[in-house]
């Protein structure tokens, strides 16, 4: 005996397809952008997967995850690009130091880059 009833899903315009005798709702995730995600976007993805599951699920199901990761990546790279010259100037790391002591200049610039990435990690990636 076949029951004839409409579900809330059908009342809202949802449809089904039959596969192997089962009715499967016709649902799909919304279209997403297809940006290449860089280092900081991937770091943010790992962070929200581990620590912000709700935010991750919402972004994924609304089709906004790739776009958000792209925005985070751009924001983080812009911040890195603005912090490094400022820190270098504050610490006196300039072309004169580079000409006098290349190894010290490289060490200082590496330290500055790590410091800038730590700031970005706190403010953008996990913020």
N, C-alpha and C positions, 0 to 999 in steps of 0.2 A: 504494500500500500504506500503510495507516494503522497507525502504531505505537501501541501501547497501553501507556502508562507513566504513573506518577504522579510528579509533581514534589514536591520538598520543600514548595513553596508549597501544593500540594493536600493533602499529608499534614498540614499545620498548619491545615487548614480553609479555605484560600483557594479562591475560585471564579473562573471566567472567563466572559466573554461574547464572542459572536462578532460582529465587525463587518467587513464586506467580506472575508470569508474568513480573517480573522485572529482569534486568540484574545487578548483583552485582559484582563489581571487586573482583578478588581473591587476596586479600592483607592480609598480616599478619605482626605483629611486629617480628623483628628478635629474635632469641633465646637469653635469658638472663641467667646470672649466678644465682645461688640460695644461696648466702651467707647469713648467719644469720647477721643481722645488729644490732649493739649495740647502746648504748645511744648516742654517738657522731655522728654516721651515721644518726640516726633518727633526731637529732637536725639539721644536715645539710640539710636533706630532707625537714624539715619544713621551714628552711630558704630559700632554693631555690624555693620552691613552693610559698612562699609569696613575695619574693623580686627579684628573678631571674627566672621568668617564661620561658623566652627563653631558658636559659641553661637547666632548668628542662625538657622542651619539647624535646630539642635536645637529651639529654641523654636518655630519655625514648624511643623516636622513633628509635634511633640507637641501642637500646638494651644494653646500657652501664651504666644505672642508678644504678643497684644493685652492679656492680663491683666498680663504683666510690664511692658509699656510704661505701662499705667495705674498700676501700683504705683510705677514710677519717677517718673511725673508727680506723683502725690500726695506722695511723699517729697520731691521737689525743691521743690514749692510750700510744704510745711510748713517745710522748712529755710529757704527765702527769708523766709517770714513770721517766723521766729524770729531770723534774723540781722539783718534791717533795723533793728528797734527797738534791738537791742544795739549795733550800730555807730553808730546815731544818738546814743544816750546817751553812748557813748565819745567821740564827736567834738563833743559839745555842741550838736547840732542839735536844737532844741526849738521849742516854740510861741513862746517869747520871740524867738528869732532870726527866726522866720517873720513876727512882727509888726514887728520892726525893719527887716529887710532881706530882702524876699521873693525877690529874684533870687539872693542868696547862698544862701538856704534851698533853693531849687529846684536850684541847682547842686550843693550838698552832698548833697541827697537823691538826685539822679541818680547822683552818684559812689558813694554808698552802695549803691544798687541794682546798679550795675555790679560793684562789689566783691563783693556777695552772690552775684550770678550767676556770677562767676568761681569762687568757692568751691564752689558747687553743680556747676558744670561739672567741676571736678577731682574732687570727692568722690562725686557721684552719677551724673552722665552718663557719665563715662569711667572710673568706678571699678569 
